[in-house]
Amino acid sequence: MEFDWALIALVGVVAGTLNTLVGGGTLLVLPLLVSLGIDPLVANGTNRICVAFQAMVAGLTMNRGLKQSRGSQSAQSAAIDWRPLVLVGGAAILGAMVAMEIEHLDKSLFRQVMGWVLLVAVVAFLLPRPEASATDSKTPTPTVKFQMGCLLCGFYGGFIGAGVGALIVLLLTTSMRLPVVEAVRWKVWWVVAMSAASGLLYLSFDVFDLDVAIPLIPSYGLGAYLGGKFALKGGERLLRPIVALLSALLALIFIIQGASVD
């Protein structure tokens, strides 16, 4: 058990950093937990609660850094639009309910769906992400397409969450024309909303493993702090190709694992 905790903690720090910068840390954590004998649904539910804590640490770290760098205008510049949080949180609850229903129908089916969804997330990593122009001073008004994107991201985040950060950043940089670093900061608060909502649902159905959460929560928190600091210095571009490669390999491994379940 000590070795398992040490391994989870080590991977948790790396995953927490990646989750903060570009998303995709779950692509490391879920296969690890399953390989240690944790039921996929329990691993997913436990990870949702831990990710909510990780994202909150990342959000507070980035907000604090933003306030220190922008001085007197910090309060307004650090504000996050709360309306999308309601959309993604509500959709995440529905996604979690679907995930649990699939698990009741067929465990091997859940593994297969999980693997293919991870592969779709990898494709999202490889798509180009246009940045906002330096001359854009105003954030566009959210459109119906943007709100639909919020619902889709929330549903996916509640269903499994792996790679959802990449999808959110893509949505924010295209539909809202946010700079990548600002999109990352918004993204972590979206992840707080969807992970807390879906995680509480999993917790209410006792789909949670305390032995996994004990080493994962503090290690996620440390990774979130490091990732938040690094994101403000423009580290996202450096890690994105590494995350894409690791995510592709892990997604393929998970699909193979799912196909081997009787």
Rosetta blueprint (number, residue, H / E / L):
1 M L
2 E H
3 F H
4 D H
5 W H
6 A H
7 L H
8 I H
9 A H
10 L H
11 V H
12 G H
13 V H
14 V H
15 A H
16 G H
17 T H
18 L H
19 N H
20 T H
21 L H
22 V L
23 G L
24 G L
25 G L
26 T H
27 L H
28 L H
29 V H
30 L H
31 P H
32 L H
33 L H
34 V H
35 S H
36 L L
37 G L
38 I L
39 D L
40 P H
41 L H
42 V H
43 A H
44 N H
45 G H
46 T H
47 N H
48 R H
49 I H
50 C H
51 V H
52 A H
53 F H
54 Q H
55 A H
56 M H
57 V H
58 A H
59 G H
60 L H
61 T H
62 M H
63 N H
64 R H
65 G H
66 L H
67 K H
68 Q H
69 S H
70 R H
71 G H
72 S H
73 Q H
74 S H
75 A H
76 Q H
77 S H
78 A L
79 A L
80 I L
81 D L
82 W L
83 R H
84 P H
85 L H
86 V H
87 L H
88 V H
89 G H
90 G H
91 A H
92 A H
93 I H
94 L H
95 G H
96 A H
97 M H
98 V H
99 A H
100 M H
101 E H
102 I H
103 E H
104 H H
105 L H
106 D L
107 K H
108 S H
109 L H
110 F H
111 R H
112 Q H
113 V H
114 M H
115 G H
116 W H
117 V H
118 L H
119 L H
120 V H
121 A H
122 V H
123 V H
124 A H
125 F H
126 L H
127 L L
128 P L
129 R L
130 P L
131 E L
132 A L
133 S L
134 A L
135 T L
136 D L
137 S L
138 K L
139 T L
140 P L
141 T L
142 P L
143 T L
144 V H
145 K H
146 F H
147 Q H
148 M H
149 G H
150 C H
151 L H
152 L H
153 C H
154 G H
155 F H
156 Y H
157 G H
158 G H
159 F H
160 I L
161 G L
162 A L
163 G L
164 V H
165 G H
166 A H
167 L H
168 I H
169 V H
170 L H
171 L H
172 L H
173 T H
174 T H
175 S H
176 M L
177 R L
178 L L
179 P L
180 V H
181 V H
182 E H
183 A H
184 V H
185 R H
186 W H
187 K H
188 V H
189 W H
190 W H
191 V H
192 V H
193 A H
194 M H
195 S H
196 A H
197 A H
198 S H
199 G H
200 L H
201 L H
202 Y H
203 L H
204 S H
205 F L
206 D L
207 V L
208 F L
209 D L
210 L H
211 D H
212 V H
213 A H
214 I H
215 P H
216 L H
217 I H
218 P H
219 S H
220 Y H
221 G H
222 L H
223 G H
224 A H
225 Y H
226 L H
227 G H
228 G H
229 K H
230 F H
231 A H
232 L L
233 K L
234 G L
235 G L
236 E H
237 R H
238 L H
239 L H
240 R H
241 P H
242 I H
243 V H
244 A H
245 L H
246 L H
247 S H
248 A H
249 L H
250 L H
251 A H
252 L H
253 I H
254 F H
255 I H
256 I H
257 Q H
258 G H
259 A H
260 S L
261 V L
262 D L
